[in-house]
Amino acid sequence: MRVLIFGGTTEGRLLAEKLREREIAAAVSVATPLGAQELEGIPGLEVLVGRRTAEEMARLLAPFDRCVDATHPYAAQVSENIRAACERAGVPLRRLLRRASGELAGVRVESAAQAAQFLAGREGNVLLATGAKELAAFAGLAPERLYPRVLPVEESLAACRAAGIPVRNIIAMHGPFSQKLNEALLEQYRIRFLVTKDGGAAGGFAAKAAAARAQGAELIVIDRPRETGEDLEAVLDWLLER
């Protein structure tokens, strides 16, 4: 049996490690070279790098027997493409979905656009811990008050430049981050609002929420897309079925 994992997440790496331990042939498809770096050290693992359309995914699936979608909880369009590709290729699919934090802290919004609307009528600096792809949603706010925390890669920096973010405001770091480091950033940049997604434990959500409370910043949480999935053990059991 050969398994294709669409990954780039902590869950994807953990599943790949467990499959390799059991000598099950597995490959992981990731969107970027950074995602490939996260998989270094797993012997014999095939890593496929590049963003793909649903049609390209279907062609990629041809030699595989099963597929696991272990992409980020907020990658809704990617997950939809994976479902379409598996249907086209006739390959069984399971969704490996990390658990949400379970915390109800903060102001809850459905999208980055709603977060921007909430901030439009309020003053104060904003730490955007939502990823570079969401920057366009905040175009209506003064860029001088925005402090995006993004991955230290050219793609993210280019998105910041396109959004008109001052260089001094760009926080290019690879997380997740401790509560203390989050607090230090909130204090350093006099942050009044922290905008984030609920990335669960793997995304350091609890540390961000605690830091916001400690520093008196208002937490704004973009809710997850509505979907269902299984945990690592359930997906692994399915893959071990013969």
Secondary structure, DSSP 8 states (H G I E B T S, - for coil): -EEEEE-SSHHHHHHHHHHHHTT-EEEEEESSHHHHHTTTT-TT-EEEES---HHHHHHHTTT-SEEEE---TT-HHHHHHHHHHHHHHT--EEEB---------SEEESSHHHHHHHHHTS-SEEEEES-GGGGGGGTTS-GGGEEEEE-SSHHHHHHHHHTT--GGG-EE--S---HHHHHHHHHHTTEEEEEEE--TTTTTHHHHHHHHHHHT-EEEEE-------B-HHHHHHHHH--
